[in-house]
Amino acid sequence: MTTGHSFQPRTTLRDVTLRDGLQLTGKQLPTERKAAVVRELLRLGVPSVEIGSLARPDLVPSMANTLEVVEELTADELARCWVWVATPRHVQRAAQAGAVNFQYCLSASDKHNQANLGRSTEDSLTAMPKAVEHARDAGGRIQLCVATAFTCPFDGYVPARRVLDIATDPRTAGAADIVVCDTLGQAVPAQVTDLISRIAQHSPPRRIVYHGHDTWGLGVANSLAAAAAGAGEVDGALGGLGGCPFAPGAGGNAATEDLLFALRPDWLTPAAFARLVELSGELLDELGEPNRSRAAQGARSSATAFPWALAPAQGTCR
């Protein structure tokens, strides 16, 4: 019996459970537990993992041990891991701990940038060349991450022109990738297709990453639309965990399990998928969080003739 083929063979997945997934829960995981989750995801074949952020620990307590997680991982593991940063100093601190991949975040909406980072979008753009310089000094890569690329909790609709202006701003030219974020999960596939296509056509040649939330139930649909429009990577979190503590109304991320079940990368076997479902259930139980993944629910159904279904002995629905 065939298990199916990849529908978007050139689109990879980054798991963001340990950063965007954890930050809204307010709950902390020990350094050793975070490192174990990273290693299990990488072992199973997940191409890259976002492992934390340099956000202020008094505002985002679950990120307080990010640098300790970086120090716990090997150089080979860190080559596949990303750290969220918002200032040049963040890049320096993460690099000193051993990080080599940095996601430099700002918001298309100025009001969200103020709420999230305590400065204007213009100030974040002005600081970016120095952040790029620090990343290069560390022998690493930096991404431009544009939050609220579709809507803002304070200003509402964000014009595509605003995102394109940031993507083509000379101060962002040093970014290896651009991450386009539907922070509130309010976009629809046609919007995603339009914006990703315009970025691919008009901005400097670099990989486009799509970061979607499932607040309105379109996380997977929007991610697939982004992939079809040219995005080389999509973000997901185990069980659909997550959201932004500085964006009222932001729901969980698109679920890693759902995205992988839809994309079917070559490395994803039914056995690897089953272990991801189990890992997700274990982690969410630890955190006391619900599992929002529809694929995880499907895997635990009674349709066991389907090769992607878990055997009944492997658990019941969470």
Secondary structure by P-SEA (a helix, b strand, c coil): ccccccccccbbbbbcccccccccccccccaaaaaaaaaaaaaaccccccccccccccccccccaaaaaaaaccaaaaaabbbbbccaaaaaaaaaacccbbbbbbbccaaaaaaaccccaaaaaaaaaaaaaaaaaacbbbbbcccccccccccccccaaaaaaaaaccccccccbbbbbcccccccaaaaaaaaaaaaccccbbbbbbbbbcccccaaaaaaaaaaacccbbbbcccccccccccccccccccaaaaaaaaccccccaaaaaaaaaaaaaaaaaaccccccaaaaaaacccccccccccccccccc
